[in-house]
Amino acid sequence: MIPEDRQKMNDLCKRIQEEKDPTTFDRLIRELDELLSREDQQIHQQWKKTGS
């Protein structure tokens, strides 16, 4: 994970933890999910290339 994505993930987690508004909470969760999905794809692509 690149440093910018890691920082964004940390920021999102903090905001999610503190958020009270359900609509904003849901939006933040979707953003985090998209970020994690991209990271998951990258990890699996690297694994397929290296075999480990």
URZI-V659292 format. One record per pair of residues at least 4 apart in sequence whose ideal C-beta (glycine too) atoms are under 7 Angstrom apart, sorted by sequence separation. I is the first residue (numbers start at 0). J is the second residue. D is the distance in whole Angstrom. If there is no record, write none. Layout:
BEGIN
I | J | D
I | J | D
END
This chain:
BEGIN
0 | 4 | 5
2 | 6 | 6
3 | 7 | 6
4 | 8 | 6
5 | 9 | 6
6 | 10 | 6
7 | 11 | 6
8 | 12 | 6
9 | 13 | 6
10 | 14 | 6
11 | 15 | 6
12 | 16 | 6
13 | 17 | 7
14 | 18 | 6
20 | 24 | 6
21 | 25 | 6
22 | 26 | 7
23 | 27 | 6
24 | 28 | 6
25 | 29 | 7
26 | 30 | 7
27 | 31 | 6
28 | 32 | 6
29 | 33 | 6
30 | 34 | 6
31 | 35 | 6
32 | 36 | 6
33 | 37 | 7
34 | 38 | 7
35 | 39 | 6
36 | 40 | 7
37 | 41 | 6
38 | 42 | 6
39 | 43 | 6
40 | 44 | 6
41 | 45 | 6
42 | 46 | 6
43 | 47 | 6
44 | 48 | 7
45 | 49 | 6
0 | 5 | 5
18 | 23 | 5
46 | 51 | 7
18 | 24 | 4
15 | 24 | 7
18 | 27 | 6
15 | 27 | 5
14 | 27 | 5
15 | 28 | 6
11 | 27 | 6
15 | 31 | 7
11 | 30 | 6
12 | 31 | 7
11 | 31 | 5
8 | 31 | 7
8 | 34 | 6
7 | 34 | 6
4 | 34 | 6
4 | 38 | 7
0 | 38 | 5
END
